């Protein structure tokens, strides 16, 4: 069974810079792959957390 968590942030570039400054590991950076407007970070237990810009529509 898989669980997913996503957070929406007002400024995704600033949020990713903040996570990076804290040493949070990324599974997918904004510059990776074709979807350059989302990122995935790993929580302390290794779960993926999707980081989306507020109002994101796929």
Secondary structure, 3 states (H helix, E strand, C coil): CCCCEEEEECCHHHHHHHHHHCCCCEEECCCCCCCCCEEEEECCCCCEEEEEECCCCC
